[in-house]
């Protein structure tokens, strides 16, 4: 795969909010919820954009777009 860096970025960026969500569920406090809703949701948005770019590049490379 030529653009596997985008896929690795998407996976790595999605791990951050998932871990923060688990921490917020186990220890619900304003600080953990703030970490999940602030940087965690930002990392999730970056992950979704990176995955969308990966899919679009793959489709363009296969001639589907």
Long-range contacts (C-beta under 8 A, 24 or more apart in sequence): 2-61, 3-54, 3-57, 3-58, 6-50, 6-51, 6-53, 6-54, 6-57, 7-50, 7-51, 7-54, 9-46, 9-47, 9-50, 10-47, 10-48, 10-50, 10-51, 10-54, 11-47, 12-47, 13-43, 13-44, 13-46, 13-47, 13-50, 14-43, 14-44, 14-47, 16-40, 16-43, 16-44, 17-41, 17-43, 17-44, 17-47
